[in-house]
Amino acid sequence: MNEPVTDSLEPSSGARDAAQSQPPEDAMKASAATSMGSPKALADAPSWERATLEKLVFASLREQRLARRWRTFVRLAWLLFFVTLGWLAFSEGVGTQNVSAPHTAMIEIKGEIASGAEASADLIVGSLRNAFEDTGAQAVVLLINSPGGSPVQAGIINDEIKRLKALHNKPVYAVVEESAASAAYYIAVSADKIFVDKASIVGSIGVLMDGFGFTGLMDKLGVERRLMTAGANKGFLDPFSPQTETQRAFAQAMLDQIHQQFIAVVREGRGQRLKESPETFSGLFWSGQQAIEIGLADQLGSLDFVAREVVKAEEIIDYTRRDNVAERLVKRFGVAMGSGVMSALSATGTLH
C-alpha cells in the first residue's frame, strides 16, 4: 500500500549544497529573492537600483549645470564691472566744454580746500583752464561755499587765476553762497568783484595750527613716553612730549609769516576798496552786509544775477571738474591708508 506523499518544507540535499556553495552576498540575494516569492519580484529588484542610480546621476548633473551657470554669471558681472570702470575712467568730469555760444562759465568751490578733496588745487586749476580757454565763455564766475582749508592749495588757485586773467583778458567774479572764510576768501580776493548774500559769512583772515597735549595726563596715569629722535626738534609737536618755549616761538613765527602772506594777498586783491581796521586781519568774520561795508565784498548778488546783469550772458555752463567713480575707487583703495598716516603726522598751518 502506497504511503501518502506530502510536501516537505525541508530543502532538498541538492538545494542545501547549492546554498552552502554560494558566496555570502549571493546567498543573501538568493534568500531575499526567495522571500519575495515570485520571478516578478526578482525582475523588479534591478529596476529599483537603476532608478536610484538615475536619480543620483540627474541630481549631480543639475548641480553641475547650476555651478556652471553661477560661474558664468559671476564672470559676466566682473566683466561688466571692469568695462564700466574703464568707461568712467576715460570719461570727462566736466559737463560741457568748448561751447561756442556766449555763456557764463561757472566753477564751484565747495567744502574744504585741501589736496584730494573736491576743492583741491588740482581739480580747480583744471576747471579754470578749461573755462578760460573756451572762446564762448564771456566771464568766469567762482561759486564759493567753503569754510576754508589749506593755504598752500588756496595760494596755488589764487596764483593761477591771476595768471589766466592776464593771459586771456577775461573778467572773474566771485559769488559767495553760505560762506567764503579763510582759505576760501584767499581765493575770492583774486576776483575782480565779490558778490555776497546779506547773510553770507565772509572773512576769517587768520592762520591756526591745532593739536593736543597729554603730558599731564600721562604723569597722573604713570605712563612713560619713550620717544627716541635724532635731532633736538624732531619730536616737535608730538602730543605726548612737553613743548619747549623755543619750539613754541618757532611755530608762532611760522604762523605769523603765513598770516602776513594772507594779508598781502587780500590787500593786493581788494586795493583801495578795503577799509582796514585792527579787526580786519584778526581772524574775525562778518555777515555779507557787513563785509560790503568794510570793503571785503562789493555788492549783493547771486549767480543768476551776475550772469544776467553783469556778464550779460544768462546761459550758465558748469566747468567744475569732479572725481569720477574710477578715480574715487583708486584713491580709496590706493591712497586711503597712507593719507590717514600722513594727515596725522603733518603739521602744516591751516586757515580756518
ZADOLO-519664 format. One record per residue (C-alpha): residue number from 0; x, y, z. Coordinates in steps of 0.2 Angstrom, whole numbers. Layout:
<recs>
<rec n="NUM" east="X" north="Y" up="Z"/>
...
</recs>
This chain:
<recs>
<rec n="0" east="0" north="0" up="0"/>
<rec n="1" east="7" north="16" up="-5"/>
<rec n="2" east="11" north="29" up="8"/>
<rec n="3" east="3" north="46" up="6"/>
<rec n="4" east="16" north="59" up="-1"/>
<rec n="5" east="16" north="76" up="7"/>
<rec n="6" east="26" north="92" up="3"/>
<rec n="7" east="41" north="94" up="14"/>
<rec n="8" east="47" north="111" up="20"/>
<rec n="9" east="64" north="105" up="22"/>
<rec n="10" east="76" north="109" up="7"/>
<rec n="11" east="82" north="95" up="-3"/>
<rec n="12" east="100" north="90" up="0"/>
<rec n="13" east="104" north="97" up="-18"/>
<rec n="14" east="97" north="114" up="-13"/>
<rec n="15" east="107" north="114" up="3"/>
<rec n="16" east="123" north="110" up="-5"/>
<rec n="17" east="120" north="124" up="-18"/>
<rec n="18" east="116" north="137" up="-5"/>
<rec n="19" east="132" north="132" up="5"/>
<rec n="20" east="142" north="133" up="-10"/>
<rec n="21" east="137" north="151" up="-14"/>
<rec n="22" east="146" north="166" up="-8"/>
<rec n="23" east="138" north="175" up="7"/>
<rec n="24" east="132" north="190" up="-3"/>
<rec n="25" east="125" north="179" up="-17"/>
<rec n="26" east="117" north="169" up="-3"/>
<rec n="27" east="109" north="184" up="5"/>
<rec n="28" east="102" north="190" up="-13"/>
<rec n="29" east="95" north="172" up="-16"/>
<rec n="30" east="87" north="172" up="1"/>
<rec n="31" east="79" north="190" up="-2"/>
<rec n="32" east="73" north="184" up="-19"/>
<rec n="33" east="66" north="168" up="-12"/>
<rec n="34" east="57" north="178" up="2"/>
<rec n="35" east="49" north="189" up="-12"/>
<rec n="36" east="41" north="174" up="-18"/>
<rec n="37" east="40" north="176" up="-37"/>
<rec n="38" east="50" north="179" up="-53"/>
<rec n="39" east="42" north="196" up="-55"/>
<rec n="40" east="50" north="202" up="-38"/>
<rec n="41" east="67" north="196" up="-44"/>
<rec n="42" east="65" north="206" up="-60"/>
<rec n="43" east="60" north="222" up="-50"/>
<rec n="44" east="75" north="222" up="-39"/>
<rec n="45" east="87" north="228" up="-53"/>
<rec n="46" east="74" north="241" up="-59"/>
<rec n="47" east="74" north="249" up="-42"/>
<rec n="48" east="93" north="250" up="-41"/>
<rec n="49" east="93" north="258" up="-59"/>
<rec n="50" east="80" north="271" up="-54"/>
<rec n="51" east="90" north="276" up="-38"/>
<rec n="52" east="106" north="277" up="-49"/>
<rec n="53" east="97" north="288" up="-62"/>
<rec n="54" east="91" north="300" up="-49"/>
<rec n="55" east="108" north="302" up="-42"/>
<rec n="56" east="116" north="305" up="-59"/>
<rec n="57" east="102" north="318" up="-63"/>
<rec n="58" east="104" north="327" up="-47"/>
<rec n="59" east="123" north="328" up="-50"/>
<rec n="60" east="121" north="334" up="-67"/>
<rec n="61" east="109" north="348" up="-61"/>
<rec n="62" east="121" north="353" up="-48"/>
<rec n="63" east="135" north="354" up="-61"/>
<rec n="64" east="123" north="365" up="-73"/>
<rec n="65" east="119" north="376" up="-58"/>
<rec n="66" east="138" north="378" up="-54"/>
<rec n="67" east="142" north="382" up="-72"/>
<rec n="68" east="128" north="395" up="-73"/>
<rec n="69" east="134" north="403" up="-57"/>
<rec n="70" east="152" north="404" up="-63"/>
<rec n="71" east="146" north="411" up="-80"/>
<rec n="72" east="136" north="424" up="-71"/>
<rec n="73" east="150" north="429" up="-59"/>
<rec n="74" east="162" north="431" up="-74"/>
<rec n="75" east="150" north="442" up="-84"/>
<rec n="76" east="147" north="453" up="-68"/>
<rec n="77" east="165" north="456" up="-66"/>
<rec n="78" east="167" north="459" up="-85"/>
<rec n="79" east="153" north="472" up="-84"/>
<rec n="80" east="161" north="480" up="-69"/>
<rec n="81" east="178" north="482" up="-77"/>
<rec n="82" east="170" north="488" up="-93"/>
<rec n="83" east="160" north="501" up="-84"/>
<rec n="84" east="175" north="506" up="-73"/>
<rec n="85" east="186" north="509" up="-89"/>
<rec n="86" east="172" north="519" up="-97"/>
<rec n="87" east="171" north="530" up="-82"/>
<rec n="88" east="190" north="532" up="-80"/>
<rec n="89" east="191" north="539" up="-98"/>
<rec n="90" east="175" north="550" up="-96"/>
<rec n="91" east="177" north="568" up="-93"/>
<rec n="92" east="172" north="576" up="-76"/>
<rec n="93" east="166" north="592" up="-84"/>
<rec n="94" east="148" north="593" up="-91"/>
<rec n="95" east="151" north="604" up="-106"/>
<rec n="96" east="167" north="611" up="-114"/>
<rec n="97" east="171" north="621" up="-130"/>
<rec n="98" east="154" north="629" up="-131"/>
<rec n="99" east="155" north="642" up="-144"/>
<rec n="100" east="139" north="651" up="-140"/>
<rec n="101" east="141" north="666" up="-127"/>
<rec n="102" east="139" north="660" up="-110"/>
<rec n="103" east="145" north="662" up="-92"/>
<rec n="104" east="157" north="650" up="-86"/>
<rec n="105" east="154" north="644" up="-68"/>
<rec n="106" east="167" north="634" up="-57"/>
<rec n="107" east="161" north="628" up="-40"/>
<rec n="108" east="172" north="629" up="-25"/>
<rec n="109" east="163" north="619" up="-12"/>
<rec n="110" east="169" north="611" up="5"/>
<rec n="111" east="186" north="610" up="12"/>
<rec n="112" east="200" north="617" up="1"/>
<rec n="113" east="213" north="603" up="3"/>
<rec n="114" east="223" north="591" up="-8"/>
<rec n="115" east="212" north="576" up="-13"/>
<rec n="116" east="196" north="585" up="-9"/>
<rec n="117" east="183" north="591" up="-22"/>
<rec n="118" east="190" north="609" up="-20"/>
<rec n="119" east="208" north="604" up="-22"/>
<rec n="120" east="220" north="614" up="-32"/>
<rec n="121" east="222" north="600" up="-45"/>
<rec n="122" east="204" north="600" up="-49"/>
<rec n="123" east="200" north="619" up="-48"/>
<rec n="124" east="215" north="623" up="-59"/>
<rec n="125" east="210" north="611" up="-72"/>
<rec n="126" east="192" north="618" up="-72"/>
<rec n="127" east="199" north="636" up="-73"/>
<rec n="128" east="210" north="632" up="-88"/>
<rec n="129" east="195" north="624" up="-97"/>
<rec n="130" east="184" north="639" up="-94"/>
<rec n="131" east="197" north="652" up="-99"/>
<rec n="132" east="202" north="643" up="-115"/>
<rec n="133" east="183" north="642" up="-121"/>
<rec n="134" east="180" north="656" up="-133"/>
<rec n="135" east="162" north="656" up="-129"/>
<rec n="136" east="165" north="660" up="-110"/>
<rec n="137" east="162" north="679" up="-108"/>
<rec n="138" east="167" north="678" up="-90"/>
<rec n="139" east="172" north="666" up="-76"/>
<rec n="140" east="162" north="665" up="-60"/>
<rec n="141" east="168" north="657" up="-44"/>
<rec n="142" east="153" north="650" up="-35"/>
<rec n="143" east="160" north="648" up="-17"/>
<rec n="144" east="154" north="639" up="-2"/>
<rec n="145" east="168" north="634" up="9"/>
<rec n="146" east="174" north="637" up="27"/>
<rec n="147" east="192" north="637" up="22"/>
<rec n="148" east="207" north="624" up="22"/>
<rec n="149" east="225" north="623" up="16"/>
<rec n="150" east="234" north="640" up="12"/>
<rec n="151" east="245" north="630" up="0"/>
<rec n="152" east="230" north="624" up="-10"/>
<rec n="153" east="222" north="642" up="-9"/>
<rec n="154" east="238" north="650" up="-15"/>
<rec n="155" east="240" north="639" up="-30"/>
<rec n="156" east="222" north="643" up="-36"/>
<rec n="157" east="224" north="662" up="-32"/>
<rec n="158" east="241" north="662" up="-42"/>
<rec n="159" east="233" north="653" up="-57"/>
<rec n="160" east="218" north="664" up="-58"/>
<rec n="161" east="229" north="679" up="-59"/>
<rec n="162" east="239" north="671" up="-72"/>
<rec n="163" east="224" north="666" up="-83"/>
<rec n="164" east="216" north="683" up="-81"/>
<rec n="165" east="231" north="691" up="-88"/>
<rec n="166" east="233" north="678" up="-102"/>
<rec n="167" east="215" north="678" up="-108"/>
<rec n="168" east="209" north="695" up="-103"/>
<rec n="169" east="193" north="689" up="-96"/>
<rec n="170" east="184" north="695" up="-80"/>
<rec n="171" east="182" north="684" up="-65"/>
<rec n="172" east="169" north="686" up="-52"/>
<rec n="173" east="166" north="678" up="-35"/>
<rec n="174" east="149" north="674" up="-29"/>
<rec n="175" east="148" north="668" up="-11"/>
<rec n="176" east="134" north="657" up="-5"/>
<rec n="177" east="134" north="652" up="13"/>
<rec n="178" east="152" north="656" up="17"/>
<rec n="179" east="169" north="661" up="10"/>
<rec n="180" east="180" north="660" up="25"/>
<rec n="181" east="199" north="659" up="27"/>
<rec n="182" east="207" north="650" up="13"/>
<rec n="183" east="191" north="652" up="3"/>
<rec n="184" east="192" north="671" up="5"/>
<rec n="185" east="210" north="669" up="0"/>
<rec n="186" east="204" north="663" up="-17"/>
<rec n="187" east="189" north="675" up="-18"/>
<rec n="188" east="201" north="691" up="-17"/>
<rec n="189" east="208" north="686" up="-34"/>
<rec n="190" east="191" north="690" up="-42"/>
<rec n="191" east="188" north="707" up="-50"/>
<rec n="192" east="172" north="708" up="-39"/>
<rec n="193" east="165" north="699" up="-24"/>
<rec n="194" east="146" north="696" up="-23"/>
<rec n="195" east="138" north="690" up="-7"/>
<rec n="196" east="121" north="687" up="1"/>
<rec n="197" east="117" north="698" up="15"/>
<rec n="198" east="118" north="683" up="27"/>
<rec n="199" east="134" north="675" up="20"/>
<rec n="200" east="149" north="673" up="31"/>
<rec n="201" east="165" north="682" up="25"/>
<rec n="202" east="182" north="684" up="31"/>
<rec n="203" east="192" north="675" up="45"/>
<rec n="204" east="208" north="681" up="39"/>
<rec n="205" east="220" north="671" up="50"/>
<rec n="206" east="230" north="656" up="52"/>
<rec n="207" east="229" north="642" up="65"/>
<rec n="208" east="239" north="626" up="70"/>
<rec n="209" east="230" north="615" up="82"/>
<rec n="210" east="234" north="599" up="92"/>
<rec n="211" east="233" north="591" up="109"/>
<rec n="212" east="245" north="588" up="123"/>
<rec n="213" east="243" north="574" up="135"/>
<rec n="214" east="259" north="575" up="146"/>
<rec n="215" east="250" north="580" up="162"/>
<rec n="216" east="238" north="565" up="160"/>
<rec n="217" east="252" north="553" up="157"/>
<rec n="218" east="260" north="559" up="173"/>
<rec n="219" east="244" north="555" up="183"/>
<rec n="220" east="242" north="538" up="175"/>
<rec n="221" east="260" north="534" up="177"/>
<rec n="222" east="264" north="532" up="159"/>
<rec n="223" east="281" north="535" up="152"/>
<rec n="224" east="284" north="541" up="135"/>
<rec n="225" east="298" north="533" up="126"/>
<rec n="226" east="302" north="543" up="111"/>
<rec n="227" east="319" north="542" up="103"/>
<rec n="228" east="324" north="555" up="90"/>
<rec n="229" east="339" north="561" up="80"/>
<rec n="230" east="339" north="580" up="80"/>
<rec n="231" east="334" north="591" up="95"/>
<rec n="232" east="317" north="596" up="87"/>
<rec n="233" east="312" north="580" up="78"/>
<rec n="234" east="299" north="577" up="91"/>
<rec n="235" east="292" north="594" up="89"/>
<rec n="236" east="273" north="594" up="91"/>
<rec n="237" east="272" north="577" up="97"/>
<rec n="238" east="257" north="577" up="108"/>
<rec n="239" east="265" north="566" up="122"/>
<rec n="240" east="280" north="576" up="124"/>
<rec n="241" east="281" north="593" up="133"/>
<rec n="242" east="283" north="608" up="121"/>
<rec n="243" east="298" north="620" up="125"/>
<rec n="244" east="297" north="639" up="123"/>
<rec n="245" east="309" north="638" up="109"/>
<rec n="246" east="298" north="627" up="99"/>
<rec n="247" east="283" north="637" up="103"/>
<rec n="248" east="291" north="653" up="97"/>
<rec n="249" east="297" north="644" up="81"/>
<rec n="250" east="279" north="638" up="77"/>
<rec n="251" east="272" north="656" up="81"/>
<rec n="252" east="285" north="664" up="69"/>
<rec n="253" east="279" north="652" up="55"/>
<rec n="254" east="261" north="656" up="58"/>
<rec n="255" east="264" north="674" up="58"/>
<rec n="256" east="274" north="673" up="42"/>
<rec n="257" east="259" north="664" up="33"/>
<rec n="258" east="247" north="676" up="41"/>
<rec n="259" east="257" north="691" up="33"/>
<rec n="260" east="256" north="682" up="16"/>
<rec n="261" east="237" north="680" up="18"/>
<rec n="262" east="236" north="699" up="22"/>
<rec n="263" east="247" north="704" up="7"/>
<rec n="264" east="235" north="694" up="-5"/>
<rec n="265" east="220" north="702" up="2"/>
<rec n="266" east="227" north="720" up="1"/>
<rec n="267" east="233" north="716" up="-17"/>
<rec n="268" east="216" north="709" up="-22"/>
<rec n="269" east="205" north="722" up="-13"/>
<rec n="270" east="216" north="738" up="-15"/>
<rec n="271" east="208" north="754" up="-11"/>
<rec n="272" east="191" north="746" up="-8"/>
<rec n="273" east="197" north="738" up="8"/>
<rec n="274" east="193" north="749" up="24"/>
<rec n="275" east="206" north="742" up="36"/>
<rec n="276" east="204" north="742" up="55"/>
<rec n="277" east="213" north="732" up="69"/>
<rec n="278" east="200" north="719" up="67"/>
<rec n="279" east="201" north="716" up="49"/>
<rec n="280" east="215" north="704" up="49"/>
<rec n="281" east="212" north="697" up="67"/>
<rec n="282" east="203" north="681" up="61"/>
<rec n="283" east="185" north="688" up="64"/>
<rec n="284" east="172" north="685" up="51"/>
<rec n="285" east="157" north="696" up="46"/>
<rec n="286" east="140" north="694" up="38"/>
<rec n="287" east="139" north="698" up="19"/>
<rec n="288" east="131" north="715" up="23"/>
<rec n="289" east="145" north="720" up="35"/>
<rec n="290" east="158" north="713" up="23"/>
<rec n="291" east="152" north="726" up="10"/>
<rec n="292" east="153" north="740" up="22"/>
<rec n="293" east="171" north="736" up="27"/>
<rec n="294" east="177" north="733" up="9"/>
<rec n="295" east="179" north="714" up="10"/>
<rec n="296" east="165" north="712" up="-3"/>
<rec n="297" east="157" north="723" up="-17"/>
<rec n="298" east="139" north="721" up="-18"/>
<rec n="299" east="124" north="709" up="-15"/>
<rec n="300" east="121" north="697" up="-29"/>
<rec n="301" east="118" north="678" up="-34"/>
<rec n="302" east="125" north="668" up="-48"/>
<rec n="303" east="110" north="671" up="-59"/>
<rec n="304" east="111" north="690" up="-55"/>
<rec n="305" east="129" north="690" up="-60"/>
<rec n="306" east="126" north="680" up="-76"/>
<rec n="307" east="111" north="691" up="-81"/>
<rec n="308" east="116" north="708" up="-76"/>
<rec n="309" east="135" north="709" up="-75"/>
<rec n="310" east="141" north="696" up="-88"/>
<rec n="311" east="126" north="699" up="-99"/>
<rec n="312" east="126" north="680" up="-104"/>
<rec n="313" east="112" north="671" up="-95"/>
<rec n="314" east="117" north="654" up="-100"/>
<rec n="315" east="127" north="646" up="-87"/>
<rec n="316" east="139" north="632" up="-91"/>
<rec n="317" east="147" north="622" up="-76"/>
<rec n="318" east="165" north="619" up="-79"/>
<rec n="319" east="169" north="611" up="-62"/>
<rec n="320" east="179" north="596" up="-63"/>
<rec n="321" east="175" north="582" up="-51"/>
<rec n="322" east="182" north="565" up="-47"/>
<rec n="323" east="173" north="551" up="-57"/>
<rec n="324" east="169" north="534" up="-50"/>
<rec n="325" east="185" north="526" up="-56"/>
<rec n="326" east="196" north="540" up="-48"/>
<rec n="327" east="187" north="539" up="-32"/>
<rec n="328" east="190" north="520" up="-31"/>
<rec n="329" east="208" north="522" up="-35"/>
<rec n="330" east="210" north="535" up="-21"/>
<rec n="331" east="200" north="525" up="-8"/>
<rec n="332" east="210" north="509" up="-11"/>
<rec n="333" east="227" north="515" up="-16"/>
<rec n="334" east="229" north="531" up="-5"/>
<rec n="335" east="217" north="530" up="9"/>
<rec n="336" east="229" north="520" up="21"/>
<rec n="337" east="244" north="532" up="18"/>
<rec n="338" east="234" north="548" up="18"/>
<rec n="339" east="227" north="544" up="36"/>
<rec n="340" east="245" north="542" up="42"/>
<rec n="341" east="251" north="557" up="33"/>
<rec n="342" east="237" north="568" up="40"/>
<rec n="343" east="241" north="563" up="57"/>
<rec n="344" east="259" north="567" up="55"/>
<rec n="345" east="258" north="583" up="45"/>
<rec n="346" east="259" north="599" up="55"/>
<rec n="347" east="257" north="612" up="41"/>
<rec n="348" east="246" north="628" up="46"/>
<rec n="349" east="228" north="628" up="41"/>
<rec n="350" east="217" north="643" up="38"/>
<rec n="351" east="201" north="642" up="47"/>
</recs>
